[in-house]
Amino acid sequence: MKACRQWENTIVEYVDEVCEPEAARRLEVHLAHCEACAQAVRQQKWIKHALTQVDTEHAPAYLARRIRDHARSALRRRTLARLIVRLSFAVTAVGVAVVALWWNASRQPLPPAPPTDESALAQAIVQEYIGTTAGEGFSDPSLQMLAREAQMKTLRMEPTWQ
Amino acid sequence: MKRVLFAIVLFSIGCWSGTQAQTPIEWLERMERAERTVALDGVRVTQFFLPVPLPPVREHIQRAGVRYRVEYLEPLPRRGEVLIDDGIRRFHYLPRLKRVRALPSDQPILLRRRQALLMRLRRREILLSVKGSEPVAGRRAVILEARTPQGVPIRRWWIDREYGVILRMEEMNPQGEVRLRSEYVRLTLPALIPPDRFAPNFPAQVVKQEVLPPSQVFASVKEAQPLVPFTICQPQELPRGFRLVEVRVRMVRMRPLVSLHYTNESASLVLFQTRLPLRANAPLLQSLAPLSARVEAWRDGDVNLVLVGDAPAEVFEQMRKALR
């Protein structure tokens, strides 16, 4: 006689005492009028009880030691291999990143960090100062632009375009 | 025959007196007129010397009055760049970036500075003298020198005797050392330049970029005051020889930065005022050291004041006292 299909999982959980209280109550109601399921519960409980009664067979000490040693060395080998693979991945990744950064840096300067209030103000002051002193007196638009650029170059700043 | 000889002598005397009778200020006024009216075509070399000499810049300049076309020939990285300025708009073509930057011309500002300089010369706040003559680019030139009342040379101009244009110019620092020299090495005077040379025609694929000037320029504090939410602070009296050139208002982080620009034609002094916080030892301000600029900052109420300039320390002290 087979237990009802829809109750099979619940019966296993019930026997293992991990069933939700509500599910357990509903199963118990079902067991009251389903002999097949009640028998399945009895069988599984018996098997569980029987398994707990079985004596544990101990391996001989020399065998246990060999098994332990073998397992340990296998674990060490595996760990070492994993470490080597991970390290080689890391070294390759760092190498690729360094080459990419160098290539990028050689192509264009890194974007400047967003200026703070103070640095934005200081930058404006420097630009205004240069904008006035450059090309005073008799100068033309080109001369004034060149004078401003020369001052910017002296300060190692990027030219502005006013 | 006698009559012919007499006419030649008279003509020679007339020519000689025509050049010799002009006073230094008349030469300068003539130069100012020529810079606004004469058409020329030539190659000019400009070099900056201080604090370290920079590579010379060679430009092909075509000019008709206030209209300019400048093609850069050297140094190599800027070859092909073109600057066109018609007195109202300026276009700067950068072939490497395939870009044209369009912005308002600053010729009105330059004209105002020239007129202020002329006024000071007329008032003899700056001394002007003729220092002889010398040929430049195969043309005869009169040398004019401007000095402070203390005798420190500020600028020298080599002025074309015939047309009055500047053939060579030297600008000195407060110590009297040449910091800029600009001179024509080839020149056609007067030149006939087709008007389309001043038209902003650039290759079709270039991107046009409008650039707004970062600051508004005013002639006086009164004009700038309506833009600023605090009372613009002015010195009760200026250090001897200094004058207010212009007042600028620039927005930084949505707050105005006011700058009052002073000069004695040799040194400059700029007084900045803002409500934004700033320390005198801010790294960027310290970077002005290569330009021999001194920086002092202090607070007055909720306004930060910063004084920047290459004027001597005693001028800074006078200015600070006059602001209290």
Interface residues (C-beta under 8 A of the other chain):
Chain A: D117 E118 S119 A120 L121 A122 Q123 A124 I125 V126 Q127 E128 Y129 I130 G131 T132 T133 G135 E136 G137 F138 S139 D140 P141 S142 L143 Q144 M145 L146 A147 A150 Q151 K153 T154 L155 R156 M157 T160 W161 Q162
Chain B: M31 E32 E35 T46 F48 P51 V52 L54 V57 E59 I61 R63 Y68 V70 L83 D85 R90 H92 R101 L103 S105 D106 Q107 L110 R113 R114 L117 I154 R155 W157 I166 M169 E171 L180 S182 V211 P213 P214 S215 V245 E246 R248 R250 V252 R253 L257 S259 H261 T263 E265 S268 V270 F272 T274 L276 P277 L278 R279 A282 P283 L284 L285 S287 L288 P290 L291 A293 V306 V308 G309 D310
